[in-house]
Amino acid sequence: MPDDGGAPEPAGNGAPHVARLSWRSVRLNVLLFALTVVSVFDVGAVNEAGQHGTPYHLLAGWKFAVPLLGILLAHEFGHYFAARYHRVPASLPYFIPLPRLGYFGTMGAVIAMDGQIRSRNALLDIGASGPLAGMVVAIPVLFWGIAHSPVMMLHGAYDQEGQSLLYAAVKWLVHGPIPAGYDVNLHPAAEAGWAGLLVTMINLLPFGQLDGGHVAYALFGERQNRFAPWFRRALLPLFALNLAHFLVSVRTFNVEHVSLAVMNSLFWLVWYALLGVLARMSGRDHPPFDPGPLSGFRRAIAWVTLALFVLLFMPTPLSHVVP
C-alpha cells in the first residue's frame, strides 16, 4: 500500500524530481524483503511439514511462499510503477516480515511517497494499480490451487478461511456445488491465493491512505471524507454481529467457548482501532488534489476497483471451529 509523505521539491520543469536508485538507498528494502522471504517460507514449511528452522525445512514451504510472494510483489510494484509513471517520488516497497507470528509470515509492504499526489488521475492510477496487479496474479494462483484441493468432509476442529463472493465463485466453478458438511482441503497454492484475496480486501477498505481510500477519493472527492468515518464506525456492529453469531453457534457457554467466540470476532475490532491510528498519523481527511475531472476510462476503473472490494469482502475473515 502507498504511504504519502510531505510535499516534494519541484524539478526545473515543474515536475517532481524522481531520484535514481542506488545500493545505499535500497539496502533496507532488500534486507526487509530477504527477511520476509525467510518468514513466509517458514510459515509454508510449518503448514506443509510441521517444521521450523533449517534451510531444508524452509524449502518445503515453497508451494505457499512462492505464489504469495508473487502476489505481493505484483501488488506493490503496481503502485511503484504507477507512481514512477506520474513522476511521484516513491521508494521501493518496504516489506514487513512477521516471523513465527500470524498466518502469512508478513504484514505486506508499504511504499513511501515523498509528496502529496496532486493529480486526480494520478491518485486513481496509484491507488488502483496495486490491487488490480495483485489480482492478475492471485486469481490464476487461486484457480490452480483450488483445482488441486480435494473436497473433504469436515470433522473435528479446523480453521475456516473467510468466504467472499469471488472466492465462493472460484470454488463453484472448479468443484461445482459443495455439499453441506464438506469443503475444500486447501492446497498451499490455494492458501496463497486466498491470502492474496484477503490482503487485497484489506487494502481496498475505503478509508484514509489505503488503496481503497485513494480510489474512493479520486472518484467522489470531498464526499469521501464525509463517508470514511461512517465506514470505520460500521466495523463495530460487524464485530458485534460476528460475536453474536459465534456465541449462538456454541453449544455450551463456558470460558473456552466464549474466549473462542471473542477471538473469532476480533478481526474487525482490530481494524477499527488500526484505522483510527491511520487517521491520526495521516490526518482525518484525505488531502485534496488539484482541480480537474477524472477521465472516463479512469472513472470506469474506479468503479471496477470498488466493485472488486465488494466481491472480495469477507464478513468473517478467519475462524477456528470446534466440534
Secondary structure, DSSP 8 states (H G I E B T S, - for coil): -EEE-S---B-TTSSB------HHHHHHHHHHHHHHHHHHHHHHHHHHHS--SSHHHHHTTHHHHHHHHHHHHHHHHHHHHHHHHTT--B---EEEE-TTSTTTSEEEEEEEESS----HHHHHHHHHHHHHHHHHHHHHHHHHHHHTS-EEE--SSEEEE---HHHHHHHHHHH-S--TTEEE---HHHHHHHHHHHHHHHHTSSSTTSHHHHHHHHHHTHHHHHHHHHHHHHHHHHHHHHHHHHHHH-SS--HHHHHHHHHHHHHHHHHHHHHHHHHHHH-SS-----S----HHHHHHHHHHHHHHHHH--SS-EEEE--
